[in-house]
Every structure is written in structure tokens, then in C-alpha cells.
Amino acid sequence: MMRCIAIDDENLALDLIEDDILKVPFLQLVKKCRNGIEALYVLQNEKIDLLFLDIQMPDISGIQFLKSLTHKPLVIFTTAFEKYAVEGFELDVVDYLLKPYSFERFLKAVNKAQEHLFISEKNQSQVAAEEVSFSNLFIFVKSDYKLVKIEIAEIQFIESLKDYIKIVVGEKNVVTLSSMKAIEEKLIPPDFIRVHRSFIVNIRKIQYIHRNFVMVGNKEIPIGDNYKESFLQVINQNNKID
């Protein structure tokens, strides 16, 4: 499902886009916005994959709005003015719909957007897999444009930071693009175990367990209710801590 917003200063244009979006099973309209300020608020608070963006609008044009974005979703320009086509494609937009356009032309544009999103997500998965490559003794992770070698046995814990993870090794913190699930699959139990949705710990580095927390290095890490039973089973079975 592609989550999208439509940005246009004309209500009729927004209603027409909404009608077309509702006909496409893989599109979900999150919000109709009358200007860039409304759209910016949505982008800051929602995951948006695709913008339907008018160009000529009061206060800030669609082109100015797009240039102002740091993280850009896919964009399809919707405009009555053909003269902006070249500039639109220089901004790497997916397509350029010239009003009035047919549903057939709209469908062609959103199919192209769906293909772009699929390729982008596939590439991101490949990058994540390449950036965290493991052996039995060490891992290489990409951090600050470098491949950093980390001895697995020296890892104290790993913390989730949304799309990134922080690997704590002694006094050193290494941040890299990866998911907790991806790295958890590589760090084989029993030495490494998930104790919380945001934390994986090396049980060899645990100093003590107190109530619903474990102490690792100088970090007190919570034990989540969903992980407590399996964590204590591993501790007892492997007799890591008396």
C-alpha cells in the first residue's frame, strides 16, 4: 500500500485526485492539503510514500516546496501548465500529469510510482544486508562512511534507534543502518538474546539482574514483559549467572 497526500489550492482538483486514488487498490489517501504548510505538517507526522503536487499555488509553489524538503517522497506533479515539465524532471519527479488528465493517464503514473517504490525498497534491503556482514568472530558495519570491524565477543549490547541500531563495544558506540531483526538473526543465542523490543544484550557482559532490569557496562537495560520468560530460561539453562 502506497500512502499518499494530494496538494492543490483548488478544492475541485483535490476532489478529482481523491476520486482517482480511491479507484486504485494499492493507493491510500492520507490527507488532502490546500498548501505546502499543511502538507509539511503531514510529512513530519506520517509516513508518506507519494505526493500528488500542484505547481502554481499561492505563498509557495510546488517546485519551491519540493526543493525545501530534506527527505523527499516520490512525487507526481499535477498542473495545468506544460512549461514546468523540464524543471519537474530535473527534480527527479516520477511523472508529470497535465490537467485535465484521464484516469488511464493517472493510472500509468501511479504504476510507475509503485515500480519506483519497489525498486527503492529492494535496494535499501540489499544495502542493509551488505552493510552488516557477519562472520563467526567479528562483524563489519558501515558507519560514518567507513566499514568498522567489531569483535562479536566484545559487544555489550545493541540498541534500536528506529531505522538504525547502536552497537555498544566497551566505551565505543557504533551506529549503523540496520533493523534489530536483521542483526538478531545473525547473533546466535545463547550469548546474545533480546530482552526488550529495543535491546539485545550479550549475556556474558551482564553484571547483575535486578527485578526487571539487567546491568550491562554502565547501562541499566529494561527487561520487557514479552521477553522476560525466555530470557530467564536462557540464563538458567546456560548457568551464566549464579
Protein Blocks (a to p, Z undefined) as FASTA:
>chain_A
ZZdddddfbfklmmmmmmmmmmpmkbccfbdcfbfklmmmmmmmcccfbdcddfbdghia
fklmmmmpmbdcddddddfbfklmmmmmmnopabdcdddddfklmmmmmmmmmmmmmmmm
mmmmmmmmmmmccdfkbccddeehiacdddfklpmbdcdehjaccddehjbccdddddfk
lmmmmmccfkbccfbfkbccdfklpmbdchjaccehjaccdddfklmmmmmmmmmmnoma
ZZ
